[in-house]
């Protein structure tokens, strides 16, 4: 992974977006989205490697699929919601960005609920 290439491209894109925003803010938002999606797509192979490695570790540790799936879903939700909120902020829509962040937090809690229930049930069994 060549992080310097990614950072360099993003810095150049940021400068270009700042220059374009003064004249055509709608194009600046589109460029920002394109850059963000491009970085995400470039990183997909690395993300797949991370998920695969974590899944292998979970198998070796005999960790239940519910825990691994919940963690991966929560991380995915956080990244997607964060990206969408930043795009909304770039477009000048602070209120929508806040609602996206709220929805992301609620979605993470919903995904985490089965894990929290399992932990509480385990604790209650020990206390009985």
DSSP file (Angstrom, degrees, kcal/mol; ACC not computed):
  #  RESIDUE AA STRUCTURE BP1 BP2  ACC     N-H-->O    O-->H-N    N-H-->O    O-->H-N    TCO  KAPPA ALPHA  PHI   PSI    X-CA   Y-CA   Z-CA
    1    1 A X              0   0    0      0, 0.0     2,-1.0     0, 0.0     3,-0.2   0.000 360.0 360.0 360.0 126.8    0.0    0.0    0.0
    2    2 A X    >>  +     0   0    0      1,-0.2     4,-1.6     2,-0.1     3,-0.5  -0.753 360.0 174.0-104.3  87.2    1.5    3.3   -1.0
    3    3 A X  H 3> S+     0   0    0     -2,-1.0     4,-3.0     1,-0.2     5,-0.2   0.810  77.1  61.1 -64.4 -30.6    0.0    5.8    1.4
    4    4 A X  H 3> S+     0   0    0      1,-0.2     4,-2.5     2,-0.2    -1,-0.2   0.882 103.8  49.9 -65.3 -35.6    2.2    8.6    0.0
    5    5 A X  H <> S+     0   0    0     -3,-0.5     4,-2.4     2,-0.2    -1,-0.2   0.917 112.9  46.3 -66.5 -42.6    0.5    8.2   -3.4
    6    6 A X  H  X S+     0   0    0     -4,-1.6     4,-2.4     2,-0.2    -2,-0.2   0.945 114.9  46.0 -64.3 -48.4   -2.9    8.3   -1.8
    7    7 A X  H  X S+     0   0    0     -4,-3.0     4,-2.6     1,-0.2     5,-0.2   0.916 112.9  50.6 -62.4 -43.8   -2.1   11.3    0.4
    8    8 A X  H  X S+     0   0    0     -4,-2.5     4,-2.3    -5,-0.2    -1,-0.2   0.930 111.7  46.7 -59.9 -46.9   -0.5   13.1   -2.6
    9    9 A X  H  X S+     0   0    0     -4,-2.4     4,-2.5     1,-0.2    -1,-0.2   0.899 113.3  49.5 -62.8 -40.4   -3.5   12.6   -4.8
   10   10 A X  H  X S+     0   0    0     -4,-2.4     4,-2.5     2,-0.2    -1,-0.2   0.880 109.9  50.5 -68.4 -37.4   -5.9   13.7   -2.1
   11   11 A X  H  X S+     0   0    0     -4,-2.6     4,-2.2     2,-0.2    -2,-0.2   0.923 112.3  46.8 -65.3 -43.3   -3.9   16.8   -1.4
   12   12 A X  H  X S+     0   0    0     -4,-2.3     4,-2.4     1,-0.2    -2,-0.2   0.926 113.3  49.3 -62.6 -44.2   -3.8   17.7   -5.1
   13   13 A X  H  X S+     0   0    0     -4,-2.5     4,-2.8     1,-0.2    -2,-0.2   0.894 109.0  53.2 -62.2 -39.5   -7.6   17.0   -5.3
   14   14 A X  H  X S+     0   0    0     -4,-2.5     4,-2.4     2,-0.2    -1,-0.2   0.915 109.5  47.6 -62.6 -43.3   -8.2   19.2   -2.2
   15   15 A X  H  X S+     0   0    0     -4,-2.2     4,-2.1     2,-0.2    -1,-0.2   0.928 113.2  48.6 -63.2 -44.6   -6.4   22.1   -3.8
   16   16 A X  H  X S+     0   0    0     -4,-2.4     4,-2.5     1,-0.2    -2,-0.2   0.911 110.9  50.6 -60.9 -43.1   -8.3   21.7   -7.0
   17   17 A X  H  X S+     0   0    0     -4,-2.8     4,-2.7     1,-0.2    -1,-0.2   0.899 108.6  51.6 -64.0 -41.0  -11.6   21.4   -5.1
   18   18 A X  H  X S+     0   0    0     -4,-2.4     4,-0.9     1,-0.2    -1,-0.2   0.915 112.3  46.7 -61.6 -42.2  -10.8   24.6   -3.2
   19   19 A X  H  X S+     0   0    0     -4,-2.1     4,-0.5     1,-0.2     3,-0.3   0.895 116.3  43.8 -66.5 -40.2  -10.1   26.4   -6.5
   20   20 A X  H >X S+     0   0    0     -4,-2.5     4,-3.3     1,-0.2     3,-1.0   0.853 101.3  69.0 -73.4 -35.1  -13.2   25.1   -8.2
   21   21 A X  H 3< S+     0   0    0     -4,-2.7     4,-0.3     1,-0.3    -1,-0.2   0.825  92.0  60.0 -56.8 -34.5  -15.5   25.7   -5.2
   22   22 A X  H 3< S+     0   0    0     -4,-0.9    -1,-0.3    -3,-0.3     3,-0.2   0.870 120.9  23.6 -62.8 -36.4  -15.3   29.5   -5.6
   23   23 A X  H << S+     0   0    0     -3,-1.0     2,-0.3    -4,-0.5    -2,-0.2   0.844 139.1  18.2 -97.5 -41.0  -16.7   29.4   -9.1
   24   24 A X    >X  +     0   0    0     -4,-3.3     4,-1.8     1,-0.1     3,-0.8  -0.696  58.7 175.2-137.1  80.7  -18.7   26.1   -9.2
   25   25 A X  H 3> S+     0   0    0     -4,-0.3     4,-2.1    -2,-0.3     5,-0.2   0.820  81.6  58.4 -59.7 -32.0  -19.6   24.7   -5.8
   26   26 A X  H 3> S+     0   0    0      1,-0.2     4,-1.7     2,-0.2    -1,-0.2   0.864 107.1  47.2 -67.4 -34.2  -21.7   21.9   -7.2
   27   27 A X  H <> S+     0   0    0     -3,-0.8     4,-2.8     2,-0.2    -1,-0.2   0.863 108.4  56.2 -72.4 -35.8  -18.7   20.6   -9.2
   28   28 A X  H  X S+     0   0    0     -4,-1.8     4,-2.2     2,-0.2    -2,-0.2   0.910 107.6  48.3 -61.7 -41.9  -16.6   20.9   -6.1
   29   29 A X  H  X S+     0   0    0     -4,-2.1     4,-2.3     2,-0.2    -1,-0.2   0.923 111.7  49.7 -64.1 -43.6  -19.0   18.6   -4.2
   30   30 A X  H  X S+     0   0    0     -4,-1.7     4,-2.5     1,-0.2    -2,-0.2   0.916 110.8  49.5 -61.7 -43.1  -19.0   16.1   -7.1
   31   31 A X  H  X S+     0   0    0     -4,-2.8     4,-2.6     1,-0.2    -1,-0.2   0.901 109.2  52.6 -61.9 -40.6  -15.2   16.1   -7.3
   32   32 A X  H  X S+     0   0    0     -4,-2.2     4,-2.4     2,-0.2    -1,-0.2   0.913 110.5  47.2 -61.6 -43.2  -15.1   15.5   -3.5
   33   33 A X  H  X S+     0   0    0     -4,-2.3     4,-2.8     2,-0.2     5,-0.3   0.922 111.5  51.1 -63.7 -44.3  -17.4   12.5   -3.8
   34   34 A X  H  X S+     0   0    0     -4,-2.5     4,-2.4     1,-0.2    -2,-0.2   0.916 111.4  47.3 -61.0 -44.1  -15.4   11.1   -6.7
   35   35 A X  H  X S+     0   0    0     -4,-2.6     4,-2.5     2,-0.2     5,-0.2   0.933 113.0  49.1 -63.7 -45.3  -12.2   11.4   -4.8
   36   36 A X  H  X S+     0   0    0     -4,-2.4     4,-2.1     1,-0.2    -2,-0.2   0.920 113.6  45.0 -60.7 -45.7  -13.7    9.8   -1.7
   37   37 A X  H  X S+     0   0    0     -4,-2.8     4,-2.8     2,-0.2    -1,-0.2   0.885 111.6  54.1 -66.2 -38.3  -15.2    6.9   -3.7
   38   38 A X  H  X S+     0   0    0     -4,-2.4     4,-2.4    -5,-0.3    -2,-0.2   0.916 109.0  47.3 -62.9 -43.3  -11.9    6.4   -5.6
   39   39 A X  H  X S+     0   0    0     -4,-2.5     4,-1.9     2,-0.2    -1,-0.2   0.925 112.7  50.1 -63.5 -43.5   -9.9    6.2   -2.4
   40   40 A X  H  X S+     0   0    0     -4,-2.1     4,-0.6     1,-0.2    -2,-0.2   0.931 111.8  47.0 -60.1 -46.3  -12.4    3.7   -1.0
   41   41 A X  H >< S+     0   0    0     -4,-2.8     3,-0.9     1,-0.2     4,-0.4   0.888 110.4  53.1 -64.5 -38.8  -12.3    1.5   -4.1
   42   42 A X  H 3< S+     0   0    0     -4,-2.4     3,-0.5     1,-0.2     4,-0.3   0.864 110.8  48.0 -62.2 -35.6   -8.5    1.6   -4.2
   43   43 A X  H 3X S+     0   0    0     -4,-1.9     4,-2.5     1,-0.2     3,-0.5   0.519  83.5  96.3 -84.6  -5.5   -8.5    0.4   -0.6
   44   44 A X  H <X S+     0   0    0     -3,-0.9     4,-2.8    -4,-0.6    -1,-0.2   0.865  81.7  52.3 -56.5 -40.4  -11.0   -2.4   -1.1
   45   45 A X  H  > S+     0   0    0     -3,-0.5     4,-1.8    -4,-0.4    -1,-0.3   0.883 111.5  47.4 -65.3 -35.6   -8.3   -5.1   -1.6
   46   46 A X  H  > S+     0   0    0     -3,-0.5     4,-2.3    -4,-0.3    -2,-0.2   0.880 111.6  50.5 -70.1 -38.4   -6.7   -4.0    1.7
   47   47 A X  H  X S+     0   0    0     -4,-2.5     4,-2.6     2,-0.2    -2,-0.2   0.919 109.3  51.0 -64.4 -43.1  -10.1   -4.1    3.4
   48   48 A X  H  X S+     0   0    0     -4,-2.8     4,-2.5     1,-0.2    -2,-0.2   0.898 109.6  50.8 -61.1 -40.5  -10.8   -7.6    2.1
   49   49 A X  H  X S+     0   0    0     -4,-1.8     4,-2.6     2,-0.2    -1,-0.2   0.918 110.4  49.3 -62.8 -44.2   -7.4   -8.7    3.4
   50   50 A X  H  X S+     0   0    0     -4,-2.3     4,-2.6     2,-0.2     5,-0.2   0.933 112.3  47.2 -60.9 -46.8   -8.2   -7.2    6.9
   51   51 A X  H  X S+     0   0    0     -4,-2.6     4,-2.4     1,-0.2    -2,-0.2   0.919 113.0  49.4 -61.9 -44.0  -11.6   -8.9    7.0
   52   52 A X  H  X S+     0   0    0     -4,-2.5     4,-2.2    -5,-0.2    -1,-0.2   0.917 112.3  47.4 -61.6 -44.9  -10.1  -12.2    5.9
   53   53 A X  H  X S+     0   0    0     -4,-2.6     4,-2.3     2,-0.2    -2,-0.2   0.916 112.7  48.2 -64.8 -43.8   -7.3  -12.1    8.5
   54   54 A X  H  X S+     0   0    0     -4,-2.6     4,-2.4     1,-0.2    -1,-0.2   0.895 110.5  52.5 -64.2 -39.2   -9.7  -11.2   11.3
   55   55 A X  H  X S+     0   0    0     -4,-2.4     4,-2.1    -5,-0.2    -2,-0.2   0.907 109.4  49.2 -63.1 -41.4  -12.0  -14.0   10.2
   56   56 A X  H  X S+     0   0    0     -4,-2.2     4,-2.2     2,-0.2    -2,-0.2   0.909 111.4  49.2 -64.1 -41.9   -9.2  -16.5   10.4
   57   57 A X  H  X S+     0   0    0     -4,-2.3     4,-2.1     1,-0.2    -2,-0.2   0.897 109.5  52.3 -63.5 -39.8   -8.2  -15.2   13.8
   58   58 A X  H  <>S+     0   0    0     -4,-2.4     5,-2.9     2,-0.2     4,-0.3   0.887 108.8  50.3 -64.4 -38.5  -11.7  -15.5   15.0
   59   59 A X  H ><5S+     0   0    0     -4,-2.1     3,-1.1     3,-0.2    -2,-0.2   0.928 111.4  47.7 -64.1 -44.5  -11.9  -19.1   13.8
   60   60 A X  H 3<5S+     0   0    0     -4,-2.2    -2,-0.2     1,-0.3    -1,-0.2   0.841 113.2  47.9 -65.8 -32.8   -8.6  -20.0   15.6
   61   61 A X  T 3<5S-     0   0    0     -4,-2.1    -1,-0.3    -5,-0.2    -2,-0.2   0.455 110.0-125.3 -85.3  -0.4   -9.9  -18.3   18.8
   62   62 A X  T < 5 +     0   0    0     -3,-1.1     2,-0.4    -4,-0.3    -3,-0.2   0.878  51.3 165.4  55.0  40.6  -13.2  -20.2   18.4
   63   63 A X      < -     0   0    0     -5,-2.9    -1,-0.2    -6,-0.2    -2,-0.1  -0.698  41.0-104.4 -86.3 138.0  -15.0  -16.9   18.6
   64   64 A X    >>  -     0   0    0     -2,-0.4     4,-1.4     1,-0.1     3,-0.7  -0.242  19.1-124.1 -63.9 148.9  -18.6  -17.0   17.5
   65   65 A X  H 3> S+     0   0    0      1,-0.2     4,-3.0     2,-0.2     5,-0.3   0.806 107.3  67.3 -62.0 -29.9  -19.6  -15.6   14.2
   66   66 A X  H 3> S+     0   0    0      1,-0.2     4,-1.9     2,-0.2    -1,-0.2   0.886 101.9  46.8 -60.3 -38.0  -22.1  -13.2   15.8
   67   67 A X  H <> S+     0   0    0     -3,-0.7     4,-2.3     2,-0.2    -1,-0.2   0.944 115.3  43.6 -70.9 -47.5  -19.2  -11.3   17.4
   68   68 A X  H  X S+     0   0    0     -4,-1.4     4,-2.6     1,-0.2     5,-0.2   0.934 115.2  48.9 -63.2 -46.8  -17.1  -11.0   14.3
   69   69 A X  H  X S+     0   0    0     -4,-3.0     4,-2.6     1,-0.2     5,-0.2   0.906 111.5  50.4 -61.0 -41.3  -20.0  -10.1   12.1
   70   70 A X  H  X S+     0   0    0     -4,-1.9     4,-2.4    -5,-0.3    -1,-0.2   0.918 111.5  47.1 -64.2 -43.6  -21.2   -7.5   14.6
   71   71 A X  H  X S+     0   0    0     -4,-2.3     4,-2.4     2,-0.2    -2,-0.2   0.938 114.2  46.7 -63.8 -46.6  -17.8   -5.8   14.8
   72   72 A X  H  X S+     0   0    0     -4,-2.6     4,-2.4     1,-0.2    -2,-0.2   0.900 113.3  49.0 -64.6 -40.3  -17.3   -5.8   11.0
   73   73 A X  H  X S+     0   0    0     -4,-2.6     4,-2.9    -5,-0.2    -1,-0.2   0.919 111.0  50.6 -63.9 -42.7  -20.8   -4.4   10.4
   74   74 A X  H  X S+     0   0    0     -4,-2.4     4,-2.4    -5,-0.2    -2,-0.2   0.915 111.3  47.5 -62.6 -43.1  -20.3   -1.7   13.0
   75   75 A X  H  X S+     0   0    0     -4,-2.4     4,-2.3     2,-0.2    -1,-0.2   0.924 113.0  49.3 -63.5 -43.8  -17.0   -0.6   11.5
   76   76 A X  H  X S+     0   0    0     -4,-2.4     4,-2.6     1,-0.2     5,-0.2   0.920 111.1  49.1 -60.9 -44.8  -18.6   -0.6    8.0
   77   77 A X  H  X S+     0   0    0     -4,-2.9     4,-2.9     1,-0.2     5,-0.3   0.917 110.2  51.8 -61.3 -43.2  -21.5    1.5    9.2
   78   78 A X  H  X S+     0   0    0     -4,-2.4     4,-2.3    -5,-0.2    -2,-0.2   0.919 112.4  45.0 -60.9 -44.5  -19.2    4.0   10.9
   79   79 A X  H  X S+     0   0    0     -4,-2.3     4,-2.5     2,-0.2    -2,-0.2   0.930 116.0  45.3 -66.2 -45.5  -17.1    4.5    7.8
   80   80 A X  H  X S+     0   0    0     -4,-2.6     4,-2.6     2,-0.2     5,-0.2   0.935 116.0  45.8 -65.8 -45.7  -20.1    4.8    5.5
   81   81 A X  H  X S+     0   0    0     -4,-2.9     4,-2.5    -5,-0.2    -1,-0.2   0.907 113.4  50.3 -64.4 -40.8  -22.0    7.2    7.8
   82   82 A X  H  X S+     0   0    0     -4,-2.3     4,-2.3    -5,-0.3    -1,-0.2   0.918 111.7  47.7 -62.3 -43.6  -18.8    9.2    8.4
   83   83 A X  H  X S+     0   0    0     -4,-2.5     4,-2.2     2,-0.2    -2,-0.2   0.936 113.4  47.4 -62.7 -46.7  -18.2    9.5    4.6
   84   84 A X  H  X S+     0   0    0     -4,-2.6     4,-2.2     1,-0.2    -2,-0.2   0.889 111.4  51.1 -63.8 -39.2  -21.8   10.5    3.9
   85   85 A X  H  X S+     0   0    0     -4,-2.5     4,-2.4     2,-0.2    -1,-0.2   0.906 109.8  49.8 -65.0 -41.0  -21.8   13.1    6.7
   86   86 A X  H  X S+     0   0    0     -4,-2.3     4,-2.6     2,-0.2    -2,-0.2   0.894 109.7  50.9 -65.3 -39.1  -18.6   14.6    5.4
   87   87 A X  H  X S+     0   0    0     -4,-2.2     4,-1.6     2,-0.2    -1,-0.2   0.919 110.2  50.3 -62.9 -42.1  -20.0   14.8    1.9
   88   88 A X  H  <>S+     0   0    0     -4,-2.2     5,-2.9     1,-0.2    -2,-0.2   0.901 110.4  49.3 -62.8 -40.3  -23.1   16.5    3.3
   89   89 A X  H ><5S+     0   0    0     -4,-2.4     3,-1.7     1,-0.2    -1,-0.2   0.907 107.6  54.3 -64.5 -40.8  -20.9   19.0    5.2
   90   90 A X  H 3<5S+     0   0    0     -4,-2.6    -1,-0.2     1,-0.3    -2,-0.2   0.841 107.2  52.0 -60.3 -32.0  -19.0   19.7    2.0
   91   91 A X  T 3<5S-     0   0    0     -4,-1.6    -1,-0.3    -5,-0.2    -2,-0.2   0.459 123.2-108.6 -83.2  -0.7  -22.3   20.5    0.3
   92   92 A X  T < 5S+     0   0    0     -3,-1.7     2,-1.0    -4,-0.2    -3,-0.2   0.623  79.9 129.9  85.8  13.3  -23.1   22.9    3.2
   93   93 A X     >< +     0   0    0     -5,-2.9     4,-2.0     1,-0.2     5,-0.1  -0.660  18.7 160.5-104.4  76.7  -25.8   20.7    4.7
   94   94 A X  H  > S+     0   0    0     -2,-1.0     4,-2.3     1,-0.2    -1,-0.2   0.892  73.8  54.0 -63.1 -41.7  -24.8   20.6    8.4
   95   95 A X  H  > S+     0   0    0      1,-0.2     4,-1.9     2,-0.2    -1,-0.2   0.911 109.9  46.5 -63.5 -42.6  -28.3   19.5    9.5
   96   96 A X  H  > S+     0   0    0      1,-0.2     4,-2.4     2,-0.2    -1,-0.2   0.906 109.9  54.6 -66.1 -40.2  -28.3   16.5    7.2
   97   97 A X  H  X S+     0   0    0     -4,-2.0     4,-2.3     1,-0.2    -2,-0.2   0.909 107.7  50.2 -58.8 -42.1  -24.8   15.5    8.2
   98   98 A X  H  X S+     0   0    0     -4,-2.3     4,-2.3     1,-0.2    -1,-0.2   0.890 110.1  50.0 -63.8 -39.1  -25.9   15.5   11.8
   99   99 A X  H  X S+     0   0    0     -4,-1.9     4,-2.7     2,-0.2    -2,-0.2   0.876 109.1  51.8 -68.1 -36.8  -28.9   13.3   11.0
  100  100 A X  H  X S+     0   0    0     -4,-2.4     4,-2.5     2,-0.2    -2,-0.2   0.930 110.3  48.5 -63.7 -44.8  -26.6   10.9    9.1
  101  101 A X  H  X S+     0   0    0     -4,-2.3     4,-2.2     2,-0.2    -2,-0.2   0.908 111.7  50.0 -62.1 -41.4  -24.3   10.6   12.1
  102  102 A X  H  X S+     0   0    0     -4,-2.3     4,-2.4     2,-0.2    -2,-0.2   0.936 111.0  48.6 -60.7 -47.4  -27.3   10.0   14.3
  103  103 A X  H  X S+     0   0    0     -4,-2.7     4,-2.6     1,-0.2    -2,-0.2   0.890 110.4  52.2 -61.4 -39.3  -28.6    7.3   12.0
  104  104 A X  H  X S+     0   0    0     -4,-2.5     4,-2.2     2,-0.2    -1,-0.2   0.905 109.3  49.1 -63.0 -41.9  -25.2    5.7   11.9
  105  105 A X  H  X S+     0   0    0     -4,-2.2     4,-2.1     2,-0.2    -2,-0.2   0.910 112.4  47.5 -65.2 -42.2  -25.0    5.6   15.7
  106  106 A X  H  X S+     0   0    0     -4,-2.4     4,-2.3     2,-0.2    -2,-0.2   0.923 111.2  51.6 -64.2 -43.0  -28.4    4.0   16.0
  107  107 A X  H  X S+     0   0    0     -4,-2.6     4,-2.3     1,-0.2    -2,-0.2   0.889 108.9  51.0 -61.3 -39.3  -27.5    1.5   13.3
  108  108 A X  H  X S+     0   0    0     -4,-2.2     4,-2.3     2,-0.2    -1,-0.2   0.906 109.2  50.6 -64.7 -41.1  -24.3    0.6   15.2
  109  109 A X  H  X S+     0   0    0     -4,-2.1     4,-1.2     2,-0.2    -2,-0.2   0.899 109.7  50.5 -63.3 -39.6  -26.3    0.1   18.4
  110  110 A X  H  X S+     0   0    0     -4,-2.3     4,-0.5     1,-0.2     3,-0.3   0.917 112.3  46.8 -63.7 -42.7  -28.8   -2.2   16.6
  111  111 A X  H  < S+     0   0    0     -4,-2.3     4,-0.4     1,-0.2     3,-0.4   0.866 114.2  48.2 -66.1 -36.0  -25.9   -4.3   15.2
  112  112 A X  H  X S+     0   0    0     -4,-2.3     4,-2.4     1,-0.2     3,-0.5   0.660  88.8  87.8 -79.2 -16.0  -24.3   -4.4   18.7
  113  113 A X  H  X S+     0   0    0     -4,-1.2     4,-2.8    -3,-0.3     5,-0.2   0.884  84.2  51.7 -55.6 -46.5  -27.5   -5.4   20.5
  114  114 A X  H  X S+     0   0    0     -4,-0.5     4,-2.2    -3,-0.4    -1,-0.2   0.883 111.9  48.3 -59.8 -35.6  -27.1   -9.2   20.0
  115  115 A X  H  > S+     0   0    0     -3,-0.5     4,-2.4    -4,-0.4    -1,-0.2   0.927 111.8  48.7 -68.5 -44.2  -23.6   -9.0   21.4
  116  116 A X  H  X S+     0   0    0     -4,-2.4     4,-2.6     1,-0.2    -2,-0.2   0.908 111.8  49.7 -62.3 -41.1  -24.7   -7.0   24.4
  117  117 A X  H  X S+     0   0    0     -4,-2.8     4,-2.7    -5,-0.2    -1,-0.2   0.920 110.5  50.3 -62.3 -44.4  -27.6   -9.4   25.0
  118  118 A X  H  X S+     0   0    0     -4,-2.2     4,-2.0    -5,-0.2    -2,-0.2   0.901 111.8  47.7 -62.1 -41.1  -25.2  -12.4   24.9
  119  119 A X  H  X S+     0   0    0     -4,-2.4     4,-2.5     2,-0.2    -2,-0.2   0.934 112.9  47.8 -65.2 -46.1  -22.8  -10.7   27.3
  120  120 A X  H  X S+     0   0    0     -4,-2.6     4,-2.6     1,-0.2    -2,-0.2   0.898 111.0  51.1 -63.3 -40.0  -25.6   -9.8   29.7
  121  121 A X  H  X S+     0   0    0     -4,-2.7     4,-2.0     2,-0.2    -1,-0.2   0.898 110.4  49.8 -63.3 -39.8  -27.0  -13.4   29.6
  122  122 A X  H  X S+     0   0    0     -4,-2.0     4,-1.8     2,-0.2    -2,-0.2   0.927 111.8  47.5 -64.1 -45.0  -23.5  -14.8   30.3
  123  123 A X  H  X S+     0   0    0     -4,-2.5     4,-1.8     1,-0.2    -2,-0.2   0.912 111.3  51.2 -62.4 -42.9  -23.1  -12.5   33.3
  124  124 A X  H  X S+     0   0    0     -4,-2.6     4,-1.3     1,-0.2    -1,-0.2   0.860 107.2  53.6 -65.3 -35.2  -26.6  -13.4   34.6
  125  125 A X  H  < S+     0   0    0     -4,-2.0    -1,-0.2     1,-0.2    -2,-0.2   0.897 109.0  49.0 -64.8 -39.5  -25.8  -17.1   34.3
  126  126 A X  H  < S+     0   0    0     -4,-1.8    -2,-0.2     1,-0.2    -1,-0.2   0.848 110.5  51.1 -67.6 -33.1  -22.7  -16.6   36.4
  127  127 A X  H  <        0   0    0     -4,-1.8    -1,-0.2     1,-0.2    -2,-0.2   0.737 360.0 360.0 -77.3 -22.9  -24.6  -14.6   39.0
  128  128 A X     <        0   0    0     -4,-1.3    -1,-0.2    -3,-0.2    -2,-0.2   0.469 360.0 360.0 -78.3 360.0  -27.3  -17.3   39.4
